[in-house]
């Protein structure tokens, strides 16, 4: 692997293994991946193949059993990067008593500090993001009252509001209705000009045309260079 100072690498997974349970069953098997600043990385693979595990390692939510993950900014290694994360809906407790606007606001780092009072600038950012994800009319609604698609849009707003260096999207099309899906493609395309994007999805027909890199994960990582990588027969 080249020096991050010369190849613009911001995330490097080096020979990562993740094992679960008493039998130490491998979810990731010696996986290596280098992501450069400005990349749009589309990830696909079979269920249980390690896609979400890979994202959790990148987000430092899961420590590898062996191997390492490293982060770089301007060619220098750093402890972490500013990341926005859209998790899968089933990882969210919708019974938590919080409103749509409050969830979106949680994506602003300062909001989570004790005794912090929302500034006028932060309020404008929240209002703007609610408009972007089409949730302005639900700003005061508790998340437990939302449909699956509405919750997904709310979580997308939280992930994007801080304009993170890296935007990590785990199945962003889940529960989204077709009308908003096309709007979502436009949002992701705009964000790709300012953030590095790592996106997991089963539906790759449109996303494949937006991404510049296509990764197949099935315990290990394989970069696919086929024109239509989402067809497994072209990725062998």
BAVO-100771 format. One record per residue (C-alpha): residue number from 1; residue in one letter; chain; x negated, y negated, z. Coordinates in steps of 0.2 Angstrom, whole numbers, m for minus. Layout:
N
[r NUM,'A','A',[X,Y,Z]] ...
// end
This chain:
236
[r 1,'X','A',[0,0,0]] [r 2,'X','A',[m7,m17,m5]] [r 3,'X','A',[m10,m31,8]] [r 4,'X','A',[7,m40,13]] [r 5,'X','A',[m3,m56,9]] [r 6,'X','A',[m5,m51,m9]] [r 7,'X','A',[11,m42,m13]] [r 8,'X','A',[24,m52,m3]] [r 9,'X','A',[29,m38,8]] [r 10,'X','A',[41,m42,22]] [r 11,'X','A',[46,m25,28]] [r 12,'X','A',[36,m9,28]] [r 13,'X','A',[41,8,34]] [r 14,'X','A',[26,19,35]] [r 15,'X','A',[29,38,36]] [r 16,'X','A',[44,37,47]] [r 17,'X','A',[52,52,55]] [r 18,'X','A',[68,52,65]] [r 19,'X','A',[74,67,74]] [r 20,'X','A',[89,70,85]] [r 21,'X','A',[95,83,98]] [r 22,'X','A',[86,97,107]] [r 23,'X','A',[82,105,91]] [r 24,'X','A',[74,89,84]] [r 25,'X','A',[84,90,68]] [r 26,'X','A',[77,77,56]] [r 27,'X','A',[88,63,50]] [r 28,'X','A',[73,55,41]] [r 29,'X','A',[58,65,35]] [r 30,'X','A',[41,55,32]] [r 31,'X','A',[50,41,24]] [r 32,'X','A',[40,26,17]] [r 33,'X','A',[46,10,10]] [r 34,'X','A',[39,m7,6]] [r 35,'X','A',[52,m22,4]] [r 36,'X','A',[46,m38,m3]] [r 37,'X','A',[53,m55,0]] [r 38,'X','A',[68,m59,m12]] [r 39,'X','A',[71,m41,m15]] [r 40,'X','A',[89,m35,m17]] [r 41,'X','A',[88,m16,m12]] [r 42,'X','A',[103,m6,m16]] [r 43,'X','A',[103,11,m6]] [r 44,'X','A',[114,26,m9]] [r 45,'X','A',[113,45,m5]] [r 46,'X','A',[124,59,2]] [r 47,'X','A',[134,57,18]] [r 48,'X','A',[122,62,32]] [r 49,'X','A',[107,59,21]] [r 50,'X','A',[100,45,33]] [r 51,'X','A',[106,29,25]] [r 52,'X','A',[112,21,41]] [r 53,'X','A',[98,29,51]] [r 54,'X','A',[86,19,40]] [r 55,'X','A',[95,3,42]] [r 56,'X','A',[95,5,61]] [r 57,'X','A',[76,8,61]] [r 58,'X','A',[74,m8,50]] [r 59,'X','A',[85,m17,62]] [r 60,'X','A',[74,m11,77]] [r 61,'X','A',[90,m3,84]] [r 62,'X','A',[82,14,83]] [r 63,'X','A',[64,19,87]] [r 64,'X','A',[56,31,75]] [r 65,'X','A',[51,48,82]] [r 66,'X','A',[35,45,73]] [r 67,'X','A',[28,33,60]] [r 68,'X','A',[31,14,61]] [r 69,'X','A',[40,m1,54]] [r 70,'X','A',[31,m17,52]] [r 71,'X','A',[37,m35,48]] [r 72,'X','A',[28,m49,39]] [r 73,'X','A',[31,m67,36]] [r 74,'X','A',[19,m77,25]] [r 75,'X','A',[7,m63,24]] [r 76,'X','A',[6,m62,43]] [r 77,'X','A',[13,m48,54]] [r 78,'X','A',[26,m53,66]] [r 79,'X','A',[37,m44,79]] [r 80,'X','A',[53,m47,70]] [r 81,'X','A',[62,m56,56]] [r 82,'X','A',[78,m65,57]] [r 83,'X','A',[91,m53,51]] [r 84,'X','A',[110,m53,48]] [r 85,'X','A',[119,m36,50]] [r 86,'X','A',[136,m30,44]] [r 87,'X','A',[138,m13,52]] [r 88,'X','A',[151,0,47]] [r 89,'X','A',[168,m4,54]] [r 90,'X','A',[169,11,65]] [r 91,'X','A',[154,5,75]] [r 92,'X','A',[165,m10,81]] [r 93,'X','A',[176,m9,97]] [r 94,'X','A',[192,m19,90]] [r 95,'X','A',[199,m19,108]] [r 96,'X','A',[186,m31,114]] [r 97,'X','A',[195,m48,118]] [r 98,'X','A',[187,m60,106]] [r 99,'X','A',[194,m70,91]] [r 100,'X','A',[189,m71,73]] [r 101,'X','A',[180,m88,75]] [r 102,'X','A',[171,m81,91]] [r 103,'X','A',[164,m66,82]] [r 104,'X','A',[158,m77,67]] [r 105,'X','A',[150,m89,79]] [r 106,'X','A',[140,m74,87]] [r 107,'X','A',[129,m74,72]] [r 108,'X','A',[122,m91,77]] [r 109,'X','A',[107,m87,89]] [r 110,'X','A',[110,m102,100]] [r 111,'X','A',[128,m97,104]] [r 112,'X','A',[123,m82,114]] [r 113,'X','A',[112,m93,126]] [r 114,'X','A',[120,m95,143]] [r 115,'X','A',[130,m111,146]] [r 116,'X','A',[128,m116,127]] [r 117,'X','A',[141,m128,121]] [r 118,'X','A',[145,m128,102]] [r 119,'X','A',[138,m143,93]] [r 120,'X','A',[147,m152,79]] [r 121,'X','A',[135,m145,67]] [r 122,'X','A',[138,m127,73]] [r 123,'X','A',[157,m130,72]] [r 124,'X','A',[155,m136,54]] [r 125,'X','A',[145,m120,50]] [r 126,'X','A',[159,m109,58]] [r 127,'X','A',[173,m118,49]] [r 128,'X','A',[163,m116,32]] [r 129,'X','A',[159,m98,35]] [r 130,'X','A',[178,m94,39]] [r 131,'X','A',[183,m102,23]] [r 132,'X','A',[169,m92,13]] [r 133,'X','A',[175,m75,19]] [r 134,'X','A',[194,m80,18]] [r 135,'X','A',[197,m80,37]] [r 136,'X','A',[201,m98,41]] [r 137,'X','A',[219,m94,43]] [r 138,'X','A',[215,m81,56]] [r 139,'X','A',[202,m90,66]] [r 140,'X','A',[211,m89,82]] [r 141,'X','A',[217,m71,80]] [r 142,'X','A',[210,m57,91]] [r 143,'X','A',[200,m45,81]] [r 144,'X','A',[212,m31,88]] [r 145,'X','A',[226,m38,77]] [r 146,'X','A',[216,m38,61]] [r 147,'X','A',[217,m25,46]] [r 148,'X','A',[202,m16,42]] [r 149,'X','A',[198,m28,27]] [r 150,'X','A',[200,m43,38]] [r 151,'X','A',[188,m36,51]] [r 152,'X','A',[176,m32,38]] [r 153,'X','A',[176,m50,31]] [r 154,'X','A',[175,m57,49]] [r 155,'X','A',[159,m46,52]] [r 156,'X','A',[152,m52,35]] [r 157,'X','A',[154,m70,41]] [r 158,'X','A',[144,m66,57]] [r 159,'X','A',[130,m58,47]] [r 160,'X','A',[128,m72,35]] [r 161,'X','A',[131,m88,46]] [r 162,'X','A',[113,m91,51]] [r 163,'X','A',[107,m89,33]] [r 164,'X','A',[95,m75,39]] [r 165,'X','A',[79,m70,31]] [r 166,'X','A',[86,m53,28]] [r 167,'X','A',[104,m48,26]] [r 168,'X','A',[108,m30,30]] [r 169,'X','A',[125,m23,23]] [r 170,'X','A',[131,m6,28]] [r 171,'X','A',[145,m1,16]] [r 172,'X','A',[152,m19,14]] [r 173,'X','A',[165,m13,2]] [r 174,'X','A',[174,m3,15]] [r 175,'X','A',[192,m8,18]] [r 176,'X','A',[190,m23,7]] [r 177,'X','A',[205,m25,m5]] [r 178,'X','A',[201,m27,m24]] [r 179,'X','A',[206,m45,m24]] [r 180,'X','A',[192,m50,m11]] [r 181,'X','A',[180,m37,m18]] [r 182,'X','A',[176,m48,m34]] [r 183,'X','A',[174,m63,m22]] [r 184,'X','A',[162,m53,m11]] [r 185,'X','A',[151,m49,m26]] [r 186,'X','A',[150,m68,m29]] [r 187,'X','A',[145,m71,m11]] [r 188,'X','A',[132,m58,m11]] [r 189,'X','A',[125,m64,m28]] [r 190,'X','A',[123,m82,m21]] [r 191,'X','A',[115,m76,m4]] [r 192,'X','A',[103,m65,m14]] [r 193,'X','A',[94,m82,m20]] [r 194,'X','A',[89,m86,m2]] [r 195,'X','A',[89,m70,7]] [r 196,'X','A',[81,m53,5]] [r 197,'X','A',[96,m40,4]] [r 198,'X','A',[97,m22,9]] [r 199,'X','A',[114,m15,5]] [r 200,'X','A',[121,3,7]] [r 201,'X','A',[136,7,m4]] [r 202,'X','A',[144,22,m12]] [r 203,'X','A',[151,11,m26]] [r 204,'X','A',[136,6,m36]] [r 205,'X','A',[143,1,m53]] [r 206,'X','A',[143,m18,m50]] [r 207,'X','A',[130,m18,m37]] [r 208,'X','A',[117,m9,m47]] [r 209,'X','A',[118,m23,m59]] [r 210,'X','A',[114,m36,m45]] [r 211,'X','A',[100,m26,m37]] [r 212,'X','A',[82,m26,m43]] [r 213,'X','A',[78,m10,m33]] [r 214,'X','A',[88,6,m31]] [r 215,'X','A',[84,18,m17]] [r 216,'X','A',[91,36,m15]] [r 217,'X','A',[90,42,3]] [r 218,'X','A',[92,61,7]] [r 219,'X','A',[81,64,23]] [r 220,'X','A',[67,56,13]] [r 221,'X','A',[66,41,1]] [r 222,'X','A',[66,41,m18]] [r 223,'X','A',[66,25,m29]] [r 224,'X','A',[76,27,m44]] [r 225,'X','A',[72,18,m60]] [r 226,'X','A',[87,25,m71]] [r 227,'X','A',[98,13,m78]] [r 228,'X','A',[113,20,m69]] [r 229,'X','A',[105,27,m54]] [r 230,'X','A',[122,31,m45]] [r 231,'X','A',[123,46,m56]] [r 232,'X','A',[113,59,m47]] [r 233,'X','A',[108,68,m63]] [r 234,'X','A',[98,53,m69]] [r 235,'X','A',[88,51,m53]] [r 236,'X','A',[79,68,m53]] 
// end
